[in-house]
Amino acid sequence: MRFYEFASAIKKPLTADQAKIQGMKNQVKNTQKTIKAEKARQKIKAGQQQLLKANSN
């Protein structure tokens, strides 16, 4: 590898304010993933209930 390929990998430590913002951004991303997973779970549950209802008739 060449030196310029390593230059982009080196990062300076974040300041307190930057770390706070980065932490908030990470929290938003994690919350969005959790919401997406929960919506999918609810959709699957609703589909399963529909199947049970259709099979019982």
C-alpha distance matrix in Angstrom:
0.0 3.7 6.7 8.4 6.5 7.7 10.9 12.4 12.2 14.3 17.9 21.0 23.9 26.5 29.9 32.9 33.8 30.3 30.2 33.7 32.8 29.6 31.9 34.5 32.0 30.9 34.5 35.3 32.7 33.9 37.5 36.8 35.4 38.4 40.8 39.3 39.6 43.2 44.2 43.0 44.9 48.0 47.8 47.6 50.5 52.6 51.9 53.0 56.1 56.9 56.6 58.9 61.4 61.4 61.8 64.7 66.7
3.7 0.0 3.8 5.6 5.5 7.0 9.2 11.3 12.0 13.6 17.2 20.0 23.3 25.8 29.0 32.2 33.0 29.6 29.9 33.4 32.4 29.6 32.1 34.6 32.2 31.5 35.2 35.9 33.5 35.0 38.5 37.8 36.7 39.9 42.1 40.7 41.3 44.8 45.8 44.8 46.8 49.8 49.6 49.6 52.5 54.4 53.9 55.1 58.2 59.0 58.8 61.2 63.5 63.5 64.2 67.0 68.9
6.7 3.8 0.0 3.8 5.3 5.3 6.4 9.4 10.4 11.0 14.5 17.0 20.4 23.0 26.0 29.4 30.3 27.1 27.5 31.1 30.3 27.7 30.3 32.9 30.7 30.2 33.9 34.8 32.7 34.3 37.7 37.3 36.4 39.5 41.7 40.7 41.4 44.7 45.8 45.1 47.1 50.0 50.0 50.2 52.9 54.9 54.6 55.9 58.8 59.7 59.7 62.0 64.2 64.5 65.2 67.9 69.8
8.4 5.6 3.8 0.0 3.8 5.4 5.0 7.1 9.3 10.4 13.5 16.1 19.7 21.7 24.7 28.1 28.6 25.2 26.0 29.4 28.2 25.7 28.6 30.9 28.5 28.3 32.1 32.6 30.5 32.5 35.8 35.1 34.5 37.7 39.7 38.6 39.6 42.9 43.7 43.2 45.4 48.1 48.0 48.4 51.2 53.0 52.7 54.2 57.0 57.8 58.0 60.3 62.4 62.6 63.6 66.2 68.0
6.5 5.5 5.3 3.8 0.0 3.8 5.6 6.2 7.4 9.7 12.9 16.2 19.3 21.4 24.7 27.8 28.3 24.8 25.1 28.5 27.3 24.4 27.1 29.4 26.9 26.3 30.0 30.6 28.2 30.0 33.4 32.6 31.7 34.9 37.0 35.8 36.6 40.0 40.9 40.1 42.2 45.1 44.9 45.2 48.0 49.9 49.5 50.9 53.8 54.6 54.7 57.0 59.2 59.4 60.2 62.9 64.8
7.7 7.0 5.3 5.4 3.8 0.0 3.8 5.5 5.2 6.7 10.3 13.4 16.4 18.9 22.2 25.3 26.2 22.9 22.9 26.5 25.7 22.9 25.3 28.0 25.8 25.0 28.7 29.7 27.6 29.1 32.5 32.2 31.3 34.3 36.6 35.7 36.3 39.6 40.8 40.2 42.1 44.9 45.1 45.3 48.0 50.0 49.9 51.1 53.9 54.9 55.1 57.2 59.4 59.9 60.6 63.2 65.2
10.9 9.2 6.4 5.0 5.6 3.8 0.0 3.8 5.5 5.6 8.5 11.2 14.7 16.9 19.9 23.3 24.0 20.7 21.3 24.9 24.0 21.5 24.3 26.8 24.8 24.5 28.2 29.0 27.3 29.1 32.3 32.1 31.6 34.6 36.7 36.0 37.0 40.1 41.2 40.9 42.9 45.5 45.8 46.3 48.9 50.7 50.8 52.2 54.9 55.8 56.3 58.4 60.5 61.0 61.9 64.4 66.3
12.4 11.3 9.4 7.1 6.2 5.5 3.8 0.0 3.8 5.6 7.5 10.8 13.9 15.5 18.7 21.9 22.1 18.6 19.2 22.6 21.3 18.7 21.6 23.8 21.5 21.3 25.0 25.6 23.8 25.7 28.9 28.5 28.1 31.2 33.2 32.4 33.5 36.6 37.6 37.3 39.4 42.0 42.2 42.8 45.5 47.2 47.3 48.8 51.4 52.3 52.8 55.0 57.0 57.5 58.5 61.0 62.8
12.2 12.0 10.4 9.3 7.4 5.2 5.5 3.8 0.0 3.8 6.3 9.9 12.5 14.5 18.1 20.9 21.7 18.2 18.1 21.5 20.7 17.7 20.1 22.8 20.7 19.9 23.6 24.6 22.6 24.1 27.5 27.4 26.7 29.5 31.9 31.2 31.9 35.0 36.3 36.0 37.8 40.6 40.9 41.3 43.8 45.8 46.0 47.2 49.8 51.0 51.3 53.4 55.5 56.1 57.0 59.4 61.4
14.3 13.6 11.0 10.4 9.7 6.7 5.6 5.6 3.8 0.0 3.8 6.8 9.7 12.3 15.6 18.7 19.9 16.7 16.7 20.4 20.0 17.4 19.8 22.6 21.1 20.5 24.0 25.4 23.9 25.3 28.6 28.9 28.4 31.0 33.4 33.1 33.9 36.8 38.3 38.2 39.8 42.5 43.2 43.7 45.9 48.0 48.4 49.5 52.1 53.3 53.9 55.7 57.8 58.6 59.5 61.8 63.9
17.9 17.2 14.5 13.5 12.9 10.3 8.5 7.5 6.3 3.8 0.0 3.8 6.5 8.6 12.0 15.1 16.1 13.0 13.0 16.7 16.4 14.0 16.5 19.3 18.1 17.7 21.2 22.6 21.5 23.0 26.1 26.6 26.5 29.0 31.3 31.3 32.2 34.9 36.4 36.7 38.3 40.8 41.6 42.3 44.5 46.4 47.1 48.3 50.6 52.0 52.7 54.5 56.5 57.4 58.5 60.6 62.6
21.0 20.0 17.0 16.1 16.2 13.4 11.2 10.8 9.9 6.8 3.8 0.0 3.8 6.4 9.1 12.5 13.9 11.4 11.6 15.4 15.6 13.9 16.2 19.1 18.5 18.5 21.6 23.3 22.8 24.2 27.0 27.9 28.1 30.3 32.5 33.0 34.0 36.3 38.0 38.6 40.0 42.3 43.4 44.3 46.2 48.1 49.0 50.3 52.4 53.9 54.8 56.4 58.3 59.5 60.6 62.5 64.6
23.9 23.3 20.4 19.7 19.3 16.4 14.7 13.9 12.5 9.7 6.5 3.8 0.0 3.8 6.6 9.4 11.5 9.4 8.8 12.5 13.5 11.9 13.7 16.8 16.8 16.6 19.4 21.4 21.3 22.3 25.0 26.4 26.7 28.5 30.8 31.6 32.5 34.6 36.5 37.2 38.5 40.7 42.0 43.0 44.6 46.6 47.7 48.8 50.8 52.5 53.5 54.9 56.8 58.2 59.2 61.0 63.2
26.5 25.8 23.0 21.7 21.4 18.9 16.9 15.5 14.5 12.3 8.6 6.4 3.8 0.0 3.8 6.5 7.8 5.6 5.5 9.1 10.0 8.9 11.0 13.7 13.9 14.4 16.9 18.7 19.1 20.4 22.7 24.0 24.8 26.5 28.6 29.6 30.8 32.6 34.4 35.5 36.8 38.7 40.1 41.3 42.9 44.7 46.0 47.2 49.0 50.6 51.9 53.3 55.0 56.4 57.7 59.3 61.4
29.9 29.0 26.0 24.7 24.7 22.2 19.9 18.7 18.1 15.6 12.0 9.1 6.6 3.8 0.0 3.8 5.5 5.1 6.0 8.5 9.9 10.3 11.9 14.1 15.1 16.1 18.0 19.9 20.8 22.1 24.0 25.6 26.8 28.2 30.0 31.4 32.7 34.2 36.0 37.4 38.6 40.3 41.9 43.3 44.6 46.3 47.8 49.1 50.7 52.4 53.8 55.1 56.6 58.3 59.6 61.1 63.1
32.9 32.2 29.4 28.1 27.8 25.3 23.3 21.9 20.9 18.7 15.1 12.5 9.4 6.5 3.8 0.0 3.8 5.5 5.1 6.2 8.7 9.8 10.4 12.4 14.3 15.2 16.4 18.5 20.0 20.9 22.4 24.4 25.8 26.7 28.5 30.3 31.5 32.6 34.5 36.2 37.2 38.7 40.5 42.0 43.0 44.7 46.5 47.7 49.0 50.9 52.5 53.6 55.0 56.8 58.2 59.5 61.5
33.8 33.0 30.3 28.6 28.3 26.2 24.0 22.1 21.7 19.9 16.1 13.9 11.5 7.8 5.5 3.8 0.0 3.8 5.4 5.1 6.3 8.6 9.8 10.7 12.4 14.3 15.3 16.7 18.6 20.0 21.1 22.8 24.6 25.8 27.0 28.9 30.5 31.5 33.1 35.0 36.2 37.4 39.1 40.9 42.0 43.4 45.2 46.7 47.9 49.5 51.3 52.5 53.8 55.5 57.1 58.4 60.3
30.3 29.6 27.1 25.2 24.8 22.9 20.7 18.6 18.2 16.7 13.0 11.4 9.4 5.6 5.1 5.5 3.8 0.0 3.8 5.4 5.1 6.0 8.5 9.8 10.5 12.2 14.1 15.3 16.5 18.3 19.8 21.1 22.7 24.3 25.7 27.1 28.7 30.2 31.6 33.2 34.6 36.1 37.5 39.2 40.6 42.0 43.6 45.1 46.6 48.1 49.7 51.1 52.4 54.0 55.5 57.0 58.9
30.2 29.9 27.5 26.0 25.1 22.9 21.3 19.2 18.1 16.7 13.0 11.6 8.8 5.5 6.0 5.1 5.4 3.8 0.0 3.8 5.5 5.0 6.0 8.5 9.7 10.3 12.1 14.2 15.2 16.2 18.1 19.8 21.0 22.3 24.1 25.6 26.8 28.3 30.1 31.6 32.7 34.3 36.0 37.4 38.6 40.4 42.0 43.2 44.7 46.5 47.9 49.2 50.7 52.4 53.7 55.1 57.2
33.7 33.4 31.1 29.4 28.5 26.5 24.9 22.6 21.5 20.4 16.7 15.4 12.5 9.1 8.5 6.2 5.1 5.4 3.8 0.0 3.8 5.5 5.1 6.3 8.7 9.9 10.5 12.4 14.4 15.3 16.4 18.5 20.1 21.0 22.4 24.4 25.8 26.8 28.5 30.4 31.4 32.7 34.6 36.2 37.2 38.7 40.6 41.9 43.1 44.9 46.6 47.8 49.1 50.9 52.4 53.6 55.6
32.8 32.4 30.3 28.2 27.3 25.7 24.0 21.3 20.7 20.0 16.4 15.6 13.5 10.0 9.9 8.7 6.3 5.1 5.5 3.8 0.0 3.8 5.4 5.1 6.2 8.6 9.8 10.6 12.5 14.3 15.3 16.6 18.6 19.9 21.0 22.7 24.5 25.6 27.0 28.8 30.3 31.5 33.0 34.8 36.1 37.4 39.1 40.7 42.0 43.5 45.3 46.6 47.8 49.5 51.1 52.5 54.3
29.6 29.6 27.7 25.7 24.4 22.9 21.5 18.7 17.7 17.4 14.0 13.9 11.9 8.9 10.3 9.8 8.6 6.0 5.0 5.5 3.8 0.0 3.8 5.4 5.0 6.2 8.6 9.9 10.6 12.3 14.2 15.4 16.7 18.4 20.0 21.2 22.7 24.3 25.8 27.2 28.7 30.3 31.7 33.2 34.7 36.2 37.7 39.2 40.7 42.3 43.7 45.2 46.6 48.1 49.6 51.2 53.1
31.9 32.1 30.3 28.6 27.1 25.3 24.3 21.6 20.1 19.8 16.5 16.2 13.7 11.0 11.9 10.4 9.8 8.5 6.0 5.1 5.4 3.8 0.0 3.8 5.4 5.1 6.1 8.7 9.9 10.5 12.2 14.2 15.4 16.4 18.2 20.0 21.1 22.4 24.3 25.8 26.8 28.4 30.2 31.6 32.7 34.5 36.2 37.4 38.8 40.6 42.1 43.3 44.8 46.5 47.9 49.2 51.3
34.5 34.6 32.9 30.9 29.4 28.0 26.8 23.8 22.8 22.6 19.3 19.1 16.8 13.7 14.1 12.4 10.7 9.8 8.5 6.3 5.1 5.4 3.8 0.0 3.8 5.4 5.0 6.2 8.7 9.8 10.4 12.3 14.3 15.2 16.3 18.3 19.9 20.8 22.4 24.4 25.5 26.7 28.5 30.2 31.3 32.7 34.6 36.0 37.2 38.8 40.6 41.9 43.0 44.8 46.4 47.7 49.6
32.0 32.2 30.7 28.5 26.9 25.8 24.8 21.5 20.7 21.1 18.1 18.5 16.8 13.9 15.1 14.3 12.4 10.5 9.7 8.7 6.2 5.0 5.4 3.8 0.0 3.8 5.4 5.1 6.3 8.7 9.9 10.6 12.5 14.3 15.4 16.6 18.6 20.0 21.2 22.8 24.4 25.8 27.1 28.9 30.3 31.6 33.2 34.9 36.3 37.7 39.3 40.9 42.1 43.6 45.2 46.8 48.5
30.9 31.5 30.2 28.3 26.3 25.0 24.5 21.3 19.9 20.5 17.7 18.5 16.6 14.4 16.1 15.2 14.3 12.2 10.3 9.9 8.6 6.2 5.1 5.4 3.8 0.0 3.8 5.4 5.1 6.2 8.5 9.9 10.7 12.3 14.2 15.4 16.6 18.3 20.0 21.3 22.6 24.4 25.8 27.2 28.6 30.3 31.8 33.1 34.7 36.3 37.7 39.1 40.7 42.2 43.5 45.1 47.1
34.5 35.2 33.9 32.1 30.0 28.7 28.2 25.0 23.6 24.0 21.2 21.6 19.4 16.9 18.0 16.4 15.3 14.1 12.1 10.5 9.8 8.6 6.1 5.0 5.4 3.8 0.0 3.8 5.4 5.1 6.1 8.5 9.9 10.4 12.2 14.2 15.3 16.3 18.2 20.0 20.9 22.3 24.2 25.7 26.7 28.4 30.2 31.4 32.7 34.5 36.1 37.3 38.7 40.5 41.9 43.2 45.2
35.3 35.9 34.8 32.6 30.6 29.7 29.0 25.6 24.6 25.4 22.6 23.3 21.4 18.7 19.9 18.5 16.7 15.3 14.2 12.4 10.6 9.9 8.7 6.2 5.1 5.4 3.8 0.0 3.8 5.5 5.1 6.1 8.7 9.8 10.4 12.2 14.2 15.2 16.4 18.4 19.8 20.9 22.4 24.3 25.6 26.8 28.5 30.2 31.4 32.9 34.7 36.1 37.2 38.8 40.5 41.9 43.7
32.7 33.5 32.7 30.5 28.2 27.6 27.3 23.8 22.6 23.9 21.5 22.8 21.3 19.1 20.8 20.0 18.6 16.5 15.2 14.4 12.5 10.6 9.9 8.7 6.3 5.1 5.4 3.8 0.0 3.8 5.5 5.1 6.3 8.7 9.9 10.6 12.4 14.3 15.5 16.7 18.4 20.1 21.2 22.8 24.4 25.9 27.2 28.8 30.4 31.8 33.3 34.9 36.3 37.6 39.2 40.8 42.6
33.9 35.0 34.3 32.5 30.0 29.1 29.1 25.7 24.1 25.3 23.0 24.2 22.3 20.4 22.1 20.9 20.0 18.3 16.2 15.3 14.3 12.3 10.5 9.8 8.7 6.2 5.1 5.5 3.8 0.0 3.8 5.4 5.1 6.2 8.7 9.9 10.6 12.3 14.3 15.4 16.5 18.4 20.0 21.2 22.5 24.4 25.8 27.0 28.7 30.4 31.7 33.0 34.6 36.2 37.5 39.0 41.1
37.5 38.5 37.7 35.8 33.4 32.5 32.3 28.9 27.5 28.6 26.1 27.0 25.0 22.7 24.0 22.4 21.1 19.8 18.1 16.4 15.3 14.2 12.2 10.4 9.9 8.5 6.1 5.1 5.5 3.8 0.0 3.8 5.4 5.0 6.1 8.5 9.8 10.4 12.2 14.2 15.1 16.3 18.2 19.9 20.9 22.4 24.2 25.6 26.8 28.5 30.2 31.4 32.7 34.5 36.0 37.3 39.2
36.8 37.8 37.3 35.1 32.6 32.2 32.1 28.5 27.4 28.9 26.6 27.9 26.4 24.0 25.6 24.4 22.8 21.1 19.8 18.5 16.6 15.4 14.2 12.3 10.6 9.9 8.5 6.1 5.1 5.4 3.8 0.0 3.8 5.4 5.1 6.1 8.6 9.8 10.6 12.3 14.2 15.3 16.5 18.4 19.9 21.0 22.6 24.4 25.8 27.0 28.7 30.4 31.5 32.9 34.7 36.2 37.9
35.4 36.7 36.4 34.5 31.7 31.3 31.6 28.1 26.7 28.4 26.5 28.1 26.7 24.8 26.8 25.8 24.6 22.7 21.0 20.1 18.6 16.7 15.4 14.3 12.5 10.7 9.9 8.7 6.3 5.1 5.4 3.8 0.0 3.8 5.5 5.1 6.2 8.6 10.0 10.6 12.3 14.3 15.4 16.6 18.4 20.0 21.2 22.6 24.4 25.9 27.1 28.7 30.3 31.6 33.0 34.7 36.7
38.4 39.9 39.5 37.7 34.9 34.3 34.6 31.2 29.5 31.0 29.0 30.3 28.5 26.5 28.2 26.7 25.8 24.3 22.3 21.0 19.9 18.4 16.4 15.2 14.3 12.3 10.4 9.8 8.7 6.2 5.0 5.4 3.8 0.0 3.8 5.4 5.1 6.1 8.6 9.9 10.4 12.3 14.2 15.3 16.4 18.3 19.9 21.0 22.5 24.4 25.8 26.9 28.5 30.2 31.5 32.9 35.0
40.8 42.1 41.7 39.7 37.0 36.6 36.7 33.2 31.9 33.4 31.3 32.5 30.8 28.6 30.0 28.5 27.0 25.7 24.1 22.4 21.0 20.0 18.2 16.3 15.4 14.2 12.2 10.4 9.9 8.7 6.1 5.1 5.5 3.8 0.0 3.8 5.4 5.1 6.1 8.6 9.8 10.5 12.2 14.2 15.2 16.4 18.3 19.9 21.0 22.5 24.4 25.7 26.8 28.5 30.2 31.5 33.3
39.3 40.7 40.7 38.6 35.8 35.7 36.0 32.4 31.2 33.1 31.3 33.0 31.6 29.6 31.4 30.3 28.9 27.1 25.6 24.4 22.7 21.2 20.0 18.3 16.6 15.4 14.2 12.2 10.6 9.9 8.5 6.1 5.1 5.4 3.8 0.0 3.8 5.5 5.2 6.3 8.7 10.0 10.6 12.4 14.3 15.4 16.6 18.5 20.1 21.2 22.7 24.5 25.8 27.0 28.7 30.4 32.1
39.6 41.3 41.4 39.6 36.6 36.3 37.0 33.5 31.9 33.9 32.2 34.0 32.5 30.8 32.7 31.5 30.5 28.7 26.8 25.8 24.5 22.7 21.1 19.9 18.6 16.6 15.3 14.2 12.4 10.6 9.8 8.6 6.2 5.1 5.4 3.8 0.0 3.8 5.5 5.1 6.2 8.7 9.8 10.6 12.3 14.3 15.3 16.5 18.4 20.0 21.1 22.6 24.3 25.7 26.9 28.6 30.7
43.2 44.8 44.7 42.9 40.0 39.6 40.1 36.6 35.0 36.8 34.9 36.3 34.6 32.6 34.2 32.6 31.5 30.2 28.3 26.8 25.6 24.3 22.4 20.8 20.0 18.3 16.3 15.2 14.3 12.3 10.4 9.8 8.6 6.1 5.1 5.5 3.8 0.0 3.8 5.4 5.0 6.2 8.5 9.8 10.4 12.2 14.2 15.2 16.5 18.4 20.0 21.0 22.4 24.3 25.6 26.9 28.9
44.2 45.8 45.8 43.7 40.9 40.8 41.2 37.6 36.3 38.3 36.4 38.0 36.5 34.4 36.0 34.5 33.1 31.6 30.1 28.5 27.0 25.8 24.3 22.4 21.2 20.0 18.2 16.4 15.5 14.3 12.2 10.6 10.0 8.6 6.1 5.2 5.5 3.8 0.0 3.8 5.4 5.1 6.1 8.6 9.8 10.5 12.3 14.2 15.3 16.5 18.4 20.0 21.0 22.5 24.3 25.7 27.3
43.0 44.8 45.1 43.2 40.1 40.2 40.9 37.3 36.0 38.2 36.7 38.6 37.2 35.5 37.4 36.2 35.0 33.2 31.6 30.4 28.8 27.2 25.8 24.4 22.8 21.3 20.0 18.4 16.7 15.4 14.2 12.3 10.6 9.9 8.6 6.3 5.1 5.4 3.8 0.0 3.8 5.5 5.0 6.2 8.6 9.8 10.5 12.3 14.3 15.3 16.6 18.4 19.9 21.0 22.5 24.4 26.1
44.9 46.8 47.1 45.4 42.2 42.1 42.9 39.4 37.8 39.8 38.3 40.0 38.5 36.8 38.6 37.2 36.2 34.6 32.7 31.4 30.3 28.7 26.8 25.5 24.4 22.6 20.9 19.8 18.4 16.5 15.1 14.2 12.3 10.4 9.8 8.7 6.2 5.0 5.4 3.8 0.0 3.8 5.4 5.2 6.2 8.6 9.9 10.6 12.4 14.3 15.4 16.6 18.3 20.0 21.1 22.6 24.7
48.0 49.8 50.0 48.1 45.1 44.9 45.5 42.0 40.6 42.5 40.8 42.3 40.7 38.7 40.3 38.7 37.4 36.1 34.3 32.7 31.5 30.3 28.4 26.7 25.8 24.4 22.3 20.9 20.1 18.4 16.3 15.3 14.3 12.3 10.5 10.0 8.7 6.2 5.1 5.5 3.8 0.0 3.8 5.4 5.0 6.1 8.6 9.8 10.5 12.3 14.3 15.3 16.4 18.3 19.9 21.0 22.9
47.8 49.6 50.0 48.0 44.9 45.1 45.8 42.2 40.9 43.2 41.6 43.4 42.0 40.1 41.9 40.5 39.1 37.5 36.0 34.6 33.0 31.7 30.2 28.5 27.1 25.8 24.2 22.4 21.2 20.0 18.2 16.5 15.4 14.2 12.2 10.6 9.8 8.5 6.1 5.0 5.4 3.8 0.0 3.8 5.4 5.1 6.2 8.6 9.9 10.6 12.4 14.3 15.3 16.5 18.4 20.0 21.5
47.6 49.6 50.2 48.4 45.2 45.3 46.3 42.8 41.3 43.7 42.3 44.3 43.0 41.3 43.3 42.0 40.9 39.2 37.4 36.2 34.8 33.2 31.6 30.2 28.9 27.2 25.7 24.3 22.8 21.2 19.9 18.4 16.6 15.3 14.2 12.4 10.6 9.8 8.6 6.2 5.2 5.4 3.8 0.0 3.8 5.4 5.1 6.2 8.6 9.8 10.6 12.4 14.2 15.2 16.4 18.4 20.3
50.5 52.5 52.9 51.2 48.0 48.0 48.9 45.5 43.8 45.9 44.5 46.2 44.6 42.9 44.6 43.0 42.0 40.6 38.6 37.2 36.1 34.7 32.7 31.3 30.3 28.6 26.7 25.6 24.4 22.5 20.9 19.9 18.4 16.4 15.2 14.3 12.3 10.4 9.8 8.6 6.2 5.0 5.4 3.8 0.0 3.8 5.4 5.1 6.2 8.7 9.9 10.6 12.3 14.2 15.3 16.5 18.7
52.6 54.4 54.9 53.0 49.9 50.0 50.7 47.2 45.8 48.0 46.4 48.1 46.6 44.7 46.3 44.7 43.4 42.0 40.4 38.7 37.4 36.2 34.5 32.7 31.6 30.3 28.4 26.8 25.9 24.4 22.4 21.0 20.0 18.3 16.4 15.4 14.3 12.2 10.5 9.8 8.6 6.1 5.1 5.4 3.8 0.0 3.8 5.4 5.1 6.2 8.7 9.9 10.5 12.3 14.2 15.4 16.9
51.9 53.9 54.6 52.7 49.5 49.9 50.8 47.3 46.0 48.4 47.1 49.0 47.7 46.0 47.8 46.5 45.2 43.6 42.0 40.6 39.1 37.7 36.2 34.6 33.2 31.8 30.2 28.5 27.2 25.8 24.2 22.6 21.2 19.9 18.3 16.6 15.3 14.2 12.3 10.5 9.9 8.6 6.2 5.1 5.4 3.8 0.0 3.8 5.4 5.0 6.3 8.7 9.8 10.5 12.2 14.2 15.7
53.0 55.1 55.9 54.2 50.9 51.1 52.2 48.8 47.2 49.5 48.3 50.3 48.8 47.2 49.1 47.7 46.7 45.1 43.2 41.9 40.7 39.2 37.4 36.0 34.9 33.1 31.4 30.2 28.8 27.0 25.6 24.4 22.6 21.0 19.9 18.5 16.5 15.2 14.2 12.3 10.6 9.8 8.6 6.2 5.1 5.4 3.8 0.0 3.8 5.4 5.1 6.2 8.6 9.8 10.5 12.3 14.5
56.1 58.2 58.8 57.0 53.8 53.9 54.9 51.4 49.8 52.1 50.6 52.4 50.8 49.0 50.7 49.0 47.9 46.6 44.7 43.1 42.0 40.7 38.8 37.2 36.3 34.7 32.7 31.4 30.4 28.7 26.8 25.8 24.4 22.5 21.0 20.1 18.4 16.5 15.3 14.3 12.4 10.5 9.9 8.6 6.2 5.1 5.4 3.8 0.0 3.8 5.4 5.1 6.1 8.5 9.8 10.5 12.6
56.9 59.0 59.7 57.8 54.6 54.9 55.8 52.3 51.0 53.3 52.0 53.9 52.5 50.6 52.4 50.9 49.5 48.1 46.5 44.9 43.5 42.3 40.6 38.8 37.7 36.3 34.5 32.9 31.8 30.4 28.5 27.0 25.9 24.4 22.5 21.2 20.0 18.4 16.5 15.3 14.3 12.3 10.6 9.8 8.7 6.2 5.0 5.4 3.8 0.0 3.8 5.5 5.0 6.0 8.5 9.9 10.9
56.6 58.8 59.7 58.0 54.7 55.1 56.3 52.8 51.3 53.9 52.7 54.8 53.5 51.9 53.8 52.5 51.3 49.7 47.9 46.6 45.3 43.7 42.1 40.6 39.3 37.7 36.1 34.7 33.3 31.7 30.2 28.7 27.1 25.8 24.4 22.7 21.1 20.0 18.4 16.6 15.4 14.3 12.4 10.6 9.9 8.7 6.3 5.1 5.4 3.8 0.0 3.8 5.4 5.0 6.0 8.5 10.1
58.9 61.2 62.0 60.3 57.0 57.2 58.4 55.0 53.4 55.7 54.5 56.4 54.9 53.3 55.1 53.6 52.5 51.1 49.2 47.8 46.6 45.2 43.3 41.9 40.9 39.1 37.3 36.1 34.9 33.0 31.4 30.4 28.7 26.9 25.7 24.5 22.6 21.0 20.0 18.4 16.6 15.3 14.3 12.4 10.6 9.9 8.7 6.2 5.1 5.5 3.8 0.0 3.8 5.5 5.1 6.1 8.8
61.4 63.5 64.2 62.4 59.2 59.4 60.5 57.0 55.5 57.8 56.5 58.3 56.8 55.0 56.6 55.0 53.8 52.4 50.7 49.1 47.8 46.6 44.8 43.0 42.1 40.7 38.7 37.2 36.3 34.6 32.7 31.5 30.3 28.5 26.8 25.8 24.3 22.4 21.0 19.9 18.3 16.4 15.3 14.2 12.3 10.5 9.8 8.6 6.1 5.0 5.4 3.8 0.0 3.8 5.5 5.3 6.6
61.4 63.5 64.5 62.6 59.4 59.9 61.0 57.5 56.1 58.6 57.4 59.5 58.2 56.4 58.3 56.8 55.5 54.0 52.4 50.9 49.5 48.1 46.5 44.8 43.6 42.2 40.5 38.8 37.6 36.2 34.5 32.9 31.6 30.2 28.5 27.0 25.7 24.3 22.5 21.0 20.0 18.3 16.5 15.2 14.2 12.3 10.5 9.8 8.5 6.0 5.0 5.5 3.8 0.0 3.8 5.5 5.5
61.8 64.2 65.2 63.6 60.2 60.6 61.9 58.5 57.0 59.5 58.5 60.6 59.2 57.7 59.6 58.2 57.1 55.5 53.7 52.4 51.1 49.6 47.9 46.4 45.2 43.5 41.9 40.5 39.2 37.5 36.0 34.7 33.0 31.5 30.2 28.7 26.9 25.6 24.3 22.5 21.1 19.9 18.4 16.4 15.3 14.2 12.2 10.5 9.8 8.5 6.0 5.1 5.5 3.8 0.0 3.8 5.5
64.7 67.0 67.9 66.2 62.9 63.2 64.4 61.0 59.4 61.8 60.6 62.5 61.0 59.3 61.1 59.5 58.4 57.0 55.1 53.6 52.5 51.2 49.2 47.7 46.8 45.1 43.2 41.9 40.8 39.0 37.3 36.2 34.7 32.9 31.5 30.4 28.6 26.9 25.7 24.4 22.6 21.0 20.0 18.4 16.5 15.4 14.2 12.3 10.5 9.9 8.5 6.1 5.3 5.5 3.8 0.0 3.8
66.7 68.9 69.8 68.0 64.8 65.2 66.3 62.8 61.4 63.9 62.6 64.6 63.2 61.4 63.1 61.5 60.3 58.9 57.2 55.6 54.3 53.1 51.3 49.6 48.5 47.1 45.2 43.7 42.6 41.1 39.2 37.9 36.7 35.0 33.3 32.1 30.7 28.9 27.3 26.1 24.7 22.9 21.5 20.3 18.7 16.9 15.7 14.5 12.6 10.9 10.1 8.8 6.6 5.5 5.5 3.8 0.0
